[in-house]
Structure formats: C-alpha cells, structure tokens
Amino acid sequence: MSRLKIGIIADYNPKNRYHLATDGAISHAANALALSVQTEWLATDQLDRPDAEDRMGSCNALYCGSSSPYRSMEGALHGIRFAREQGYPFIGT
C-alpha cells in the first residue's frame, strides 16, 4: 500500500487541542479506510519561500486547517491558490 501525504496549511502549535485533534482525526479516518497517511504541517509564514511549492507539491492533497489568526494570511492564501491552480484535492475549515 502506498502512503498518502496530506499537507496541512496552518501554524501548528502542539498546545492547541484542535491541532492535536486534526492529527488524530486524519489518523482515525486513515485507519478506518485501511490507508497509510502521513501529515505535514505547512506553516503559513513559510509558504512564501522559494521551496514552498516543492513542499506543497510533494503532497497528495492539501487541507487548510484552523490557526486564527494565521501568522501569514498571504501564505495561507498562497497555499489555497496553489491547490486550486494545480488541481490538488483540497478542503478548508
């Protein structure tokens, strides 16, 4: 079985219970579907760097998670735009 990689566009904070719940929910869904899934948190303030599109492009799908406020709204929008323009599966909350 190949491993799916989901990029999470948000500013991860291990003390944020919603971020821990996001990882848990993805893991739970993957287990229920017998899928192997890896998540990669993509910090919004790093999505304007030259390697950002390579990092997003290495994912199979993108998810814009909660981080209110984002450290970089422009970075979050860049990630959303990348998903839309490149045809990546995308969901946002």
C-alpha positions, 0 to 999 in steps of 0.5 A: 500500500502506498502512503498518502501525504496530506499537507496541512496549511496552518501554524501548528502549535502542539498546545492547541487541542484542535491541532492535536485533534486534526492529527488524530482525526486524519489518523482515525479516518486513515485507519478506518479506510485501511490507508497509510497517511502521513501529515505535514504541517505547512506553516503559513509564514513559510509558504512564501519561500522559494521551496514552498511549492516543492513542499506543497507539491510533494503532497497528495492533497492539501487541507487548510486547517484552523490557526486564527489568526494565521501568522501569514494570511498571504501564505495561507492564501498562497497555499489555497491558490496553489491547490486550486491552480494545480488541481490538488484535492483540497478542503478548508475549515 
